[in-house]
Amino acid sequence: MRRAALLVGMLLAFAPALSAAPPQALAQQDTPEQLPENIQIGLSTNRVTITSDFSGADLTIFGAIDNADPQISRQGGYDVIVVLEGPAQPLVIWRRARILGVWVNAQSQSFVNVPLSYSVATTRAPQDITNPDSYKRLSLGPAYIYLQPEDRAGDPATIAEFTAALRERKLAVGLYSENIGGVQFLSQTLFRATLNLPPNVPVGTHKARAFLFRNGEFMKETSSSLAIVKAGFEQTVYRTAHEQSFLYGLFAVAVAMLTGWMGRLIFRRD
């Protein structure tokens, strides 16, 4: 009975304070919290077919920002970076040296899981979106994507030199590219990204990734898959060479022998 009386007394003591609370405070308590921003993307196609005369194409990716803050949207505080990353495979970079008047491969550096292609589109210049530390942490952009050496215990200066050479080579042949302004907002929350597919784009499964930034701070990432395949006779040869390599090798040798024999019959002198 004494505990019940004590509880009743406490409730009566706090009742005036609750009734005296300003309406603004009660309204603030009932207001739901702002949900965190999210980002979604959708590709214009999930499959790109290329032939022997493929000369490149543009890939369009549409997206939206969920739970965007209207004030930040009006101020232009949101930035989006969209990446199309090609299939990865090991690569070896060679350094050539002149020995006794002949250029030969003198030193090499092996890398693992190197994206064969890497195309980027941004809302504005990368330095205006966030800082280099964020790009390095996210492994985002041709200049900051992490290229893992096979021997991590090697000489850091040598690894850095070969890494820079690999980036320069990819950029020179058009497999790594950056399209500043390639992401455009169609409204405060909807955007469109245009990415370039070079003529030498590798076949396989590519990954489209979108990164959302708010006032320079990374918020969210999402991804989707894109298949690039060869069509027609090229696709048949490609699949046979990868799935039936032994039979493909025998067929290639037989064709070479037949071509040589026919050439001898045509051009022999009687």
Solvent accessible surface area in square Angstrom, and as a share of the most:
residue,aa,sasa,rsa
1,M,203,0.90
2,R,215,0.78
3,R,203,0.74
4,A,56,0.43
5,A,66,0.51
6,L,118,0.59
7,L,111,0.55
8,V,83,0.48
9,G,36,0.35
10,M,95,0.42
11,L,130,0.65
12,L,121,0.60
13,A,73,0.57
14,F,123,0.51
15,A,48,0.37
16,P,81,0.51
17,A,62,0.48
18,L,130,0.65
19,S,94,0.60
20,A,81,0.63
21,A,32,0.25
22,P,73,0.46
23,P,100,0.63
24,Q,121,0.54
25,A,34,0.27
26,L,88,0.44
27,A,60,0.46
28,Q,135,0.60
29,Q,137,0.61
30,D,117,0.61
31,T,90,0.52
32,P,115,0.72
33,E,160,0.72
34,Q,119,0.53
35,L,114,0.57
36,P,104,0.65
37,E,11,0.05
38,N,45,0.23
39,I,0,0.00
40,Q,87,0.39
41,I,29,0.15
42,G,36,0.35
43,L,29,0.14
44,S,71,0.46
45,T,54,0.31
46,N,104,0.53
47,R,146,0.53
48,V,21,0.12
49,T,74,0.43
50,I,12,0.06
51,T,66,0.38
52,S,93,0.60
53,D,117,0.61
54,F,42,0.17
55,S,94,0.61
56,G,26,0.25
57,A,42,0.33
58,D,100,0.52
59,L,5,0.03
60,T,35,0.20
61,I,0,0.00
62,F,97,0.41
63,G,9,0.09
64,A,25,0.19
65,I,6,0.03
66,D,53,0.28
67,N,65,0.33
68,A,18,0.14
69,D,41,0.21
70,P,74,0.47
71,Q,103,0.46
72,I,25,0.13
73,S,18,0.11
74,R,160,0.58
75,Q,127,0.56
76,G,47,0.45
77,G,6,0.06
78,Y,10,0.04
79,D,4,0.02
80,V,0,0.00
81,I,3,0.02
82,V,0,0.00
83,V,0,0.00
84,L,6,0.03
85,E,39,0.17
86,G,5,0.05
87,P,33,0.21
88,A,55,0.43
89,Q,79,0.35
90,P,96,0.60
91,L,38,0.19
92,V,75,0.43
93,I,32,0.16
94,W,134,0.47
95,R,85,0.31
96,R,145,0.53
97,A,32,0.25
98,R,157,0.57
99,I,93,0.47
100,L,179,0.89
101,G,49,0.47
102,V,90,0.51
103,W,136,0.48
104,V,57,0.33
105,N,86,0.44
106,A,56,0.43
107,Q,69,0.31
108,S,47,0.30
109,Q,21,0.09
110,S,31,0.20
111,F,1,0.00
112,V,36,0.21
113,N,104,0.53
114,V,0,0.00
115,P,6,0.04
116,L,33,0.16
117,S,8,0.05
118,Y,1,0.00
119,S,9,0.06
120,V,3,0.02
121,A,0,0.00
122,T,2,0.01
123,T,28,0.16
124,R,99,0.36
125,A,21,0.16
126,P,25,0.16
127,Q,138,0.61
128,D,79,0.41
129,I,5,0.02
130,T,13,0.08
131,N,77,0.39
132,P,72,0.45
133,D,98,0.51
134,S,8,0.05
135,Y,9,0.03
136,K,128,0.54
137,R,160,0.58
138,L,31,0.15
139,S,34,0.22
140,L,2,0.01
141,G,8,0.08
142,P,12,0.07
143,A,70,0.55
144,Y,66,0.25
145,I,7,0.04
146,Y,128,0.49
147,L,6,0.03
148,Q,48,0.21
149,P,9,0.06
150,E,117,0.53
151,D,81,0.42
152,R,158,0.58
153,A,96,0.75
154,G,25,0.24
155,D,81,0.42
156,P,105,0.66
157,A,70,0.55
158,T,30,0.18
159,I,25,0.13
160,A,62,0.48
161,E,96,0.43
162,F,5,0.02
163,T,18,0.10
164,A,46,0.36
165,A,43,0.33
166,L,3,0.02
167,R,47,0.17
168,E,118,0.53
169,R,150,0.55
170,K,16,0.07
171,L,87,0.44
172,A,82,0.63
173,V,54,0.31
174,G,28,0.27
175,L,29,0.14
176,Y,4,0.01
177,S,34,0.22
178,E,79,0.35
179,N,62,0.32
180,I,99,0.50
181,G,31,0.30
182,G,9,0.08
183,V,4,0.02
184,Q,96,0.43
185,F,73,0.30
186,L,93,0.46
187,S,56,0.36
188,Q,93,0.41
189,T,45,0.26
190,L,90,0.45
191,F,1,0.00
192,R,87,0.32
193,A,0,0.00
194,T,45,0.26
195,L,1,0.00
196,N,69,0.35
197,L,4,0.02
198,P,14,0.09
199,P,84,0.53
200,N,75,0.38
201,V,9,0.05
202,P,24,0.15
203,V,24,0.14
204,G,29,0.28
205,T,90,0.52
206,H,1,0.00
207,K,100,0.42
208,A,0,0.00
209,R,46,0.17
210,A,0,0.00
211,F,1,0.00
212,L,0,0.00
213,F,0,0.00
214,R,69,0.25
215,N,108,0.56
216,G,25,0.24
217,E,101,0.45
218,F,58,0.24
219,M,51,0.23
220,K,90,0.38
221,E,67,0.30
222,T,30,0.17
223,S,62,0.40
224,S,36,0.24
225,S,65,0.42
226,L,1,0.01
227,A,32,0.25
228,I,0,0.00
229,V,30,0.17
230,K,69,0.29
231,A,27,0.21
232,G,58,0.55
233,F,158,0.66
234,E,54,0.24
235,Q,41,0.18
236,T,82,0.48
237,V,49,0.28
238,Y,73,0.28
239,R,125,0.46
240,T,48,0.28
241,A,28,0.22
242,H,124,0.55
243,E,111,0.50
244,Q,96,0.43
245,S,74,0.48
246,F,149,0.62
247,L,104,0.52
248,Y,79,0.30
249,G,31,0.30
250,L,96,0.48
251,F,134,0.56
252,A,47,0.37
253,V,85,0.49
254,A,55,0.43
255,V,66,0.38
256,A,66,0.51
257,M,136,0.61
258,L,97,0.48
259,T,88,0.51
260,G,48,0.46
261,W,144,0.50
262,M,93,0.41
263,G,24,0.24
264,R,178,0.65
265,L,75,0.37
266,I,121,0.61
267,F,163,0.68
268,R,152,0.55
269,R,233,0.85
270,D,175,0.90
